[in-house]
Amino acid sequence: MTSPLPTSVPEGRWTPRLWGTLLVLCAAMFLDALDVLMVGVALPSIGSDLHLTTSSLQWVVSGYILGYGGLLLLGGRTADLLGRRQVFLVALGVFAVASLLGGLVDSGPLLIASRFIKGLSAAFTAPAGLSIITTTFAEGPLRNRALSIYTTCAATGFSMGLVLSGLLTEASWRLTMLLPAPIALIALIAGLRLLPRSAREKDHNGYDIPGAVLGTASMLLLVFTVVQAPQAGWASARTLLSFLAAAVLLTAFVAVERRSAGPLIRLGVLRSGTQVRAQLGAMAFFGSYVGFQFLVTLYMQSLLGWSALHTALAFLPAGALVAVSSTKVGAFVDRFGTQRLIAVGFASMVVGYALFLRVGLDPVYATAVLPSMLLIGAACALVFPSLNIQATSGVEDHEQGMVSGLLNTSVQVGGAIFLAVVTAVVTAHTPDHPSPAAVLDSYRPGLIVVTGIALAGLLVTLTGLRSRRSHHSLVVAGSPRRETEPLIDGTQPLTEEAEALTEEAEALTREPDAHRVAVRD
C-alpha cells in the first residue's frame, strides 16, 4: 500500500512525478464527469442519424448513468482489495475502448451498450482515483490542495460538458463520443509510468460476494427504476413494484453487511454525522445542478431557439469560474474548514437558482442569466472539493476506496433521483396545447424544486455547524487547556479534560446561575 507523503514536504515543491500522478487522475475524473452531461446537446443529432425513438434516445444518457451509479460501491471496494493502481488502469483502458466504439457504431443498441460499458468503467476509475490521492497525500494541507485540484477538474467536467458538446456537435455528434478516447489513452500510458504501485489488501477477511451481488443489484435496480419512472409513471404498478424490489434488496444488503467479516461497506462509517452530512450534501449538490442544467438547456433551445453552441457558451462563465479556482480552494479549506465552505456554496446555489426564476421569453443575458451562472459556478468551486475532503478525512487507508465509492454513489444516485423528480414536476405542469408562455410556466415549478433541493443541502450543512459549535464551545472554567489544531471542518477539537467533562458542561448550560461557565468563541 502506498504510504502518504510526509507532512514536512513543502506544498509549493511537489516533484514533477507527483504533479504527473495528479494530472493523470484529474484527466480520468474530468472524463468521468464530462461523459455524464456531454451527450445531452448531441441527442437530437444522434436520434436523427440513427433513427432512434425518444424512449430509445433516453437510454443513450441513462445507460451511462446506470452503469456508473449502479457499480460504484463495488468499484470502490474492489480498488481496496485488488489494488488501486491496477483497478484504475484496467478500467481506464476499458473506458478508452468503449469511447472509440461509441463514436464508430451505426446502431442505437450498440451505442447504448457502449455507453453502459463506459459508465461501468467509470464506476471503477472514480473511486480508485480518489483513493489513490487520499493514500498518496498526507491528510491536511497537502491532501486538501490535491483534492481541491482533483475535484475541481470533476466540477469543470460537469460544467463544461455542455460547452464541449455544443462545439463538437456543430461538426458531428460522433466527435462527442470519440473525444474521450485519445485523452483516456494518453492518461493510461502516462499512468503506467507515473502512478504509485499499491499492494492488495491482505487482511480483508475474505471477499464479500453476497454483499457485492446484493449491493450491485440493488443500486442497478434503484437507478433503473428512477430513470424509467417519468416514462412509465411514478404511480404505475411497474414503478412501485420496482421500488419495492429495490427496497427489499437494500434491506438484504444491509443485513448481509452487518454480519460479514469483510463487508463491501462498513456500516459503522455512517455513524459519523460528518460523513452522513457529506453524503447527503453530495446528493443535494449534484441533484440540484443536474436538474437546473436540464431545465436551462430546454429553456434556451426549445423556447429561445438558441443553437447548441449558443447554449454551451451560456454555461461557459460557470465552467470558467470553476476552472480558475482549482488552486485556491485547498487554502480556503485549511483556513475556514469544509463545513463553512459548503454552507457558503449552498447559499450561493440557492440564490443563483432563485434568481433564474425571473427569466422570461426575451431575456437579457447579462442581467437575467449571467448572475445565476456566476453564483452557481462559485458554488460548484466551493462545494464539490469540500465534500470530497470532508468525506475522506479521518478514514483509514484501507477504507479510502470504500468511502470514495460511497460518495460517488451519492452523487450519481442523487443526480438520477432528483432529475427524475424535476422531470416529473415539469411534465405534470405542461398543458396539452402549450404556448411558449405556458411552457415557460411549466418550467418554473421545476426550478422551484431545484432551489428547494439546494436549500435542503444548505440546511443539512447548517445542522453540522450548529452541532459542532454547541459541542465544542463550552469549557468548564478553571479546567486545564492546551492548544490544539483545528479539525478539518474548521472547529476546534476538545481537549482531553473537556472531553471528560462534556456531559457536565451540557448540564451546566441548563443551570447557568448555579455554576460559572466560560464561553469560548
N, C-alpha and C positions, 0 to 999 in steps of 0.2 A: 504494500500500500504506500502511495506517495506521501512523504512527510510534508507538512506545511512549511513554508518559508519561515525562517526565524524573524521574529518581530523587530530585530535590530537592523534589518536591511532597510535602508532609507527608501521612502516611497518614490522619490524622484529618480532613482538609479536602478530601475529594473533592467535586467540584461536583455539583449536582443532576442535570445531564445525565449525568455519569459513573455516578452511582447508578442513574439510569433505564436506561442501557445495560445495566448488570449485572443489573438486575431483569428486563429483557426476556429476556436469555439464561438467567437462572435459571428463569424461568417455562417456557421451552421444554424445558430439561433436566429439570425436575420432571415435565412431562407425558410426556416420552420414557420416563423411569424408571417413572412411575406406570402407564403402559399395559402394561408388561411383566407386572405382577402383579395389577392391579386387577380383571381379569376373572375371576380364579380362583374367588372365592367365588360369583360370579354364574352359574357354569356349570350347576349343576342347574336353575336357573330358566330359563336360555336353552334348555337341552335340552328341558324340558317344554313351553315355549311354542312353539318352532319345530319340535318333533318330530324332534330330531336323535339319531342313534345315538351311542354312546360314541366310536367312531372318528371320526365327523364332528365331534363336540364338541371333540375334542383339537385339531383344526385351528383352532379359534377362538383358542387360545393359540399354537399352533405357527405359524400364518400370520403373526402379528406378528413372532415370533422369526425366522422365515425371511427376511422382508423386511429386518428390522433387521440381523441378523447377516450376511446374505449380501451386502449392498451397502455396508457401512461403508468398506471400502478404497476403493471407487470414490467414495463420498461425500466422504471426506477429501481426496483428490487433486483432485476437481472444485472444491472450495472454494478450493484454492490457485490453480488455473488460471483459473477463471471469475469469481472474486471472492467473498469470504466473505459479504459483506452480501447480495449478490444471491442466492446459493445458499440462504442461511439463510431469507430472506424468502419465496422461492418455495416452498421445502419446507414452511415453517410454514403457508402458505396451503393447500397440499395436505393437510396434516395436519388442519387445521380442517374442510375439506370432507369428508374421509374419516370424521372423528369424527361429523359430522352424519348422514351416510349410514348409518353403523353403528348409530345409535340409531333410525333410521326404517325400515330394511329389514324384510321379513317372510319371508325365506327364508334357510336356512343358507348356501348357496353365496354369496349376496350379502354376508352378514355376514362370512364368511371372506375374501372378496375385499377388503372394506373394511379388514379387519384387516391384510391383506398390504400394502395401499397405505399405511396408517398406519405400518407398520414400515419400508417403503421410504422414506417422507418423513423419518422419524426418523433413518434412516441418513445423511441429508444435514444435518439440523439439528444433530445431536450433535457431529460433528467441526467443522462450520463455526462453531458457537457457542463451542466450546472454543478454536479457533484465533483467533477474534475477541478473546477475553480475553487470550490469550498474546501477541498482537501489539499490544494496546492498553495493557497494563500492563507496565511495565519489569520484567525479571527481578529477583527479590529480594523484599524485604518487601511492596512494592506488589502484585506478582503473587501472592505467597503468600496475602495476605489475600483478594484477589479469588477465587482458585481455591478457597480453603477455604470461602468462602460459596457459590460455584457448585456445587462437588462435594458439599457438604453438602445442598444442595437436591436433588441427584440421589439421594443416600443416603436422604434423607427421603422421596422419591418411592417408592423401593423399600420402605422400612419402612412407609409409610403407605398403600400400595396396598391392602392387605387391610382396613385400618381404614375407608377411604372406601368400598371396595366393600361391606363389611358394612353400613354405614349406608345406602347408596343402594339396595342390593338389597332391603332391608326394604320399600321403596316400589315399585321396579321395576328390573329388570335393565337396561332401556333407559337409565336415568339414568347408569349406569356408562359407557355408550358415549357419551352426549351431554355429560357434564361437561367433557371436554377442549375441546369446540368453542368455547364462548364465551371460555374462558381463552386459547386459541390465537388467536382473533380479536382480543382486546384486546391481546395481545402483538404481533401483526402490525401493528396500527395504531400502537402505540407505537414499534415497531421502525422503521417507515418514517420517523419523525421523529428518533429518537434514535441509531440505530446508525451508527457512523462508516463513511464510504464507503471502499472498498478497491479498488485498481486490480487488474486482471487481471495475472497473472504474464506478463511479456513474454519473458524469455529462458528458455523452458521446453523448447527443443529439440523442439518438436512434441508431438503427442498420442500417448500410448502405447495405441493402440486394441487391439492384440493382448493386451497386458498387462491392460487393462481387461476384455476379454472373458474371458480365462482366469481372472483373479483373481475376478471376479464368479461365473463358472460353478463354479469350484472351491469357493468359500465357500457358494454356494447348495446344491450337491450335498452338501457335508460336513454342513451344518446339517440338511438334509432327511433324510439317512441317519441321523443321530444321533437326531432326534426320532421317526423311524419304527422304529428298531431294537427298542425294547421290545415293540412290537406285532408286527413281522414276525419277530422272533427274532434275537439277536445272531449266531448261527452259521448263519443261513439263507443260501442262495445269493444271494438278493436283497441282503441287507445286506452280505455280503462283497464282492460284485461292485461295489456302490455305493461302498464304502470304497476298493476298488482303483481305480475310475474317478476318485474324488476325489484319490487319491494321484498318479495319472498327470497329472491337470490341474494339481495344485500343482507337480509337478516341471517340467512345461512352463512354468508361470507363472514359476518361479524362473529357468529358463533364459532366458526372454524378458527378464526384468527385468535380468539380468546383462549383456545385450547392448544394451539400449535406451538411447538418448541421453537420453530424458526418462521414466524409469521411473515406474510407478504407486507403487511403493515402492522407495526407495533402500536396497538390502540392507545397505549399509555402516552404517546406524544400528544394526543388530543386532550389530555387533561390540563395542558398548559393553556391558559387564557390567551397568552400572546400568540401561540400557534393557531388557535381557533380563530382569533381576530384576523390573522394573516390569510387564512384560507377563505373566510367569509369576505374579506376585503378584496381578494383576488376575483372571486365570483362577481361581486358587485362592480368592480372596476371594469373588467373585460365585458361583462354582460351589458352594461350601460353603453360602453363605447361601440360595441358591435351593433347594438340596436340603433344608436344615433347615426352611425355611418350608413347603415341600411336605409334609414328613412331619408337622410340628406341626399343620398345618391338617387333615390326615386324622385325626390323633390326637384333636384336640379335637372335630371334628364327627362323625366316624364312631364313635369309641369312647366319648367322654364325652357325646355328644348335645348339645353346645353349639350355639347358633344362630350364624348368620353374624355377627350383631352382637357376641355374646359373644366369638367367636373374634377378631374385629377388635380389640376392646378389650384382649384378652390381649396383642396385639402393640404396643399403644399406648405403654407405657413405653419400648420401644426406639426407636420413632419420635420420641417427645418428646425423648429424650436427644440424639438426632442433631440435631434441630431447634434446640435451645437452645445447641448448641456451635459454631454456624457462625462466630461472630465470634472464637473463641478459637484454633482450630486453626492459623491462619496464624502467630500469635505463637509457638506451640509449635514449628512448623517452623523459624522463624527462630532459635530458641534451641537446639533439640535436633537438628535435621536430620530428613529424611524417613525414613532407614533405621531410626533408633531408634524413631520413632513407629509405623512399620509393624510392627516387631518386637513392640512392646508391644501393638499392636492385634491381631495374630495370636495372641499368647499369651492375650489376653483372650477371643478367639473360641474357642480350643481348650478353655479352662476352661469357658466357657459351654456349649458343645456337650456336653462330658463330663458336666457336672452334670445335663443334661437326661436322661441315661441312667437317672437314679434314678426317673423318674416312674412312677406306677402307674395303676390304673384308678379310683382315687379320690384324686386329688392335692389337696394344699392349695396354692392358687395362690401365696400369699406366700412359701412356703418351697421349693416344688418347681419353680415356673415362673418367678417374678419374678426370682430371681438370674440365671438364664440370659438373660432378656430384657435386663436391665441391662448385663450383661457384653457381650452381642452388640451392643447399642446403642452402648456405648462404643467397641467395636472398629470399627463402621461409621464413627463420627465421626472416628476417627484414621486408619484405613487408606485409605479411598477418596480423601479430599483429598490425602493424602501421595503416593499412587500417581500421581495426575494431575500433581502438582507435579514429582515425580521424572521422569516420562516426558517432560515438555515442557521441562525445564530444559536449557539449553545447545544448543537446537535453533534453527536459523536461521528467520527469519520465513516464508520461502517454503516451508518444510517443516513448519510447525506443523499444517496441515490433515492432511498425510500421517500424522504421528505421532499426532494425535488420532484419526484413523480407525483406525489400528493398535491403539491402546489400547482403544477401544470395541469393536473386533472381538474382542480378547482377552477382554473382559468377557462379551460375548454368546456367543461360541463356548464359553468356559469354562462359562457357565451351562447351555447346551444339552447339552454333553457330560456334565458331572457330574450334572445332573438325570436324564439318561437312565441313567447308571450306577447312581445311587441307586435309581431306579425298578426297574431290573432286579434289583438285590440284594434289594429288598423282595419283589418278585414271586416270586423263587426260593425265598424262605423262608416264603411264605404257604401253609398247608395247604389241602387241598381242602374240608374242612368246618371252618372256623376258629371257635373260640370267641373271645370278647373277649380273653382272656389270650393265646391263640395269635396273634391279630392284633398285639397289643402286642409280643409276642416277635419277630414278623416285622419290626417297625419298628426294633428295636434294632440289627440289622446295618447298616441304612441309616444310622442315627445314628453308628455307629462309622465308616462310610465318610466321612460328612460331617466328623467330627472328624479323621480321617486326612488329608483334603484340606486342612483348615486347618493341620494340623501340617506338611504339606509346604510350604505357603506360608511358615510360620514358619522352617523350615529353609533355604529359599531366601534369605530375608531375612538370616538369621544368617550365611550364607556371605559376603554383601556386607559385613557389619560386620567379619568376621574378615579378609577380604582387604584391606579398606581400612586396618585397623589395622596389619597386618603391612607394608603397602606404605608407609605414611606415618609410622610411629612411630620409625624408626631414622634418626639423623643422625650422620654421622661427626664425632667430637669435633674442635673447632677450625675446622670449616668455617663461613664467614660465614653469618649468618642474618638475615632481615628478617621483620617482622610481616606476616602475610597474613590475609585474611578467610577464614572457614570456607566450605567447599563446601556446596552445597545439601543434601547428605546428612549434614552435620554434622561431617565430618572436615576436617583442615587440609590445604591443598594443599602440594605440595612447593615449596621454593624452587628457583631455577634451579640453584644449586650442588648441592642434594640430588638433583635430577633427574639431573644429570650423573654423580652417584656412586651411583645406585640399585643398579647391578649390583655395585659394590664393597662396598656396605653389606650386600647379601644374602650375599656371600661371607664377609664378616667375621662374620656371625652363626653361620657354621659353624665359625669358629675364634676363639671368644671370648677365649681366653687369649693369643693372639698379638697382639691389637690392642686399643686402648682405644676402646670404643663407648659413647656416651651415649644413654640411653633417654629419649625424650621422651614424656610422657603424651599 
